[in-house]
Amino acid sequence: MFNENDYNGSASPNQEPAQTPAQTPDMFAGTPASQPMSGSYYSPRSGNSEPGSNPPDNGDEPPKKKQHKGLKALAVFASIAFLSYASIQCYQFATENEALRKFFAKDSSSVSERLISEKDGSDGSSDEGSGDSTVSGQELANNESSAGSSVMTAENWLSAAARKDALSLPDIVDKVMPATVGVASTFVYNRPSYSIWGFGSTETTESEMNATGTGIIMSEDGYVITNAHVIYDSSSQYQMGLAKSVQVVLNEDYYEGETQLEAEVVGYDVAEDIAVLKVDTNQKLTVAEFGDSDSLRVGEMVVAIGNPLGFDLFGSVSAGIVSALNREITINENTMKLIQTDTAINSGNSGGPLINSYGQVIGINSSKLSSNYYNSDEASIEGLCFAIPITHAKDIISNLIDYGYVRGKPLIGITTRDISEEISEAYGIPVGVLVRDVTPNGAADLAGVKPGDVVIAINGESVSTYAELNRIKDRFKAGDTITLTVTRSGQDLEFTLVLQEKNPNLTQ
């Protein structure tokens, strides 16, 4: 910041003051106006009583200071020698101190040297009195742990989260990737048409909409598992129902010939979000190995394979851990107990495998929470992904293959609409579940429930939404008897009904 010549006072008293280069304003902040902007400053020993005044011009040059170059060189040499000695002493202290040696991972190199010596049959000394030089696996692991204690590497993370005798991550992928397929669905959307005058019309225009997902080959004869929402649309926005056509796409890296196969929908269950497809092919299909999701532990490593955002990213792999087990999540008014993971799951991964460290499928990737789940545009949600446990899915899959639907699931036989507090106040009806329609000869119809009734309780347990009603109902099975409490014309009535078995031919 300072000009070196001016600061050192290199200009002699009889010379013109050195030209002061332009300085920054900060440099002269607080400087009196009378103070010289250039030149040298003399100490009181120079004969001036006022600092900053010029010395008397007596015509004599001031005596020059002697340059003690020898002493300076000796001082520099002594400093270097002292620093070298101090460094050597610090190094010896660090290597002899056990705590510091472990901190700096000195044991790691010594163990490696001993292992190399054992491999060569020598420890660098004579056989007599050499002692026991065997290094245990635990000691090696401890030293490796000490060496990497400051930074958790990817390899250490995988080892810590994987099970005993786990496969490597590439081996897991090689084992399951051929059994992972793409699922392409084509839906028909009936779009309402409008006249040029802006009035509504009863006519509709059909248009096709495509969706993609992921599937798992479960048998050599062509059965494929996926999510129900991949092939059946129950969204409130479109409500397109079952897909017009479904294709299964094989991974071209593992199969030759025709890889796009027409698929039959064997069965599906929207509430469980599971569907089974069937393809016919002469190719020898690789079948996934299924594990036990009940044996999962929180913190265990899992791997996901799928086709996020469509087939352009076909066969993408992500890894993470099990974040939680048996999470009760309500999606589209259906409550499920799911595996929570932090693996990267996106649209298109639906129906793909969640894999343990043995290369076994232990879950079917189903959903990822978004900010819409909490009705907040400000929430930024990442790492909240869910999969259907394979142990729970097995019975459902077997029922879908054998019967086309899941047997034993209870059915009341009504269609409903929630009555919120706002609607309740506006129309003078209680908060609860409004019965809009009753299935003829269904459980509710046979018991005497009518359209316009408002369900307020099941077996004495209050309900205010369809999701609550459904959650309580699913505790029972077909053939069980329940009591339904409804409000009709201002009176509370109770009806005893026998739950029927739900199948695709009856209304929920």
Secondary structure, 3 states (H helix, E strand, C coil): CCCHHHHHCCCCCCCCCCCCCCCCHHHHCCCCCCCCCCCCCCCHHHCCCCCCCCCCCCCCCCCCCCCCHHHHHHHHHHHHHHHHHHHHHHHHHHHHCHHHHHHCCHHHHHHHHHHHHHHHCCCCCCCCCCCCCCCCHHHHHHHHHHHCCCCCCHHHHHHHHCCCCCCCHHHHHHHHHHHEEEEEEEEEEEEEEECCCCCEEEEEEEEEEEEEEEEEECCCCCEEEECHHHHEECCCCCCCEECCEEEEECCCCCCCCCCEEEEEEEEEECCCCEEEEEECCCCCCCCCCECCHHHCCCCCEEEEEECCCCHHHCCEEEEEEEEEEEEEEEECCEEEEEEEECCCCCCCCCCCEEECCCCCEEEEEEEECCHHHHCCCCCCCCCCEEEEEHHHHHHHHHHHHHHCCCCCCEECCEEEEEECHHHHHHHCCCCEEEEEEECCCCHHHHHCCCCCCEEEEECCEECCCHHHHHHHHCCCCCCCEEEEEEEECCEEEEEEEECEECCCCCCC
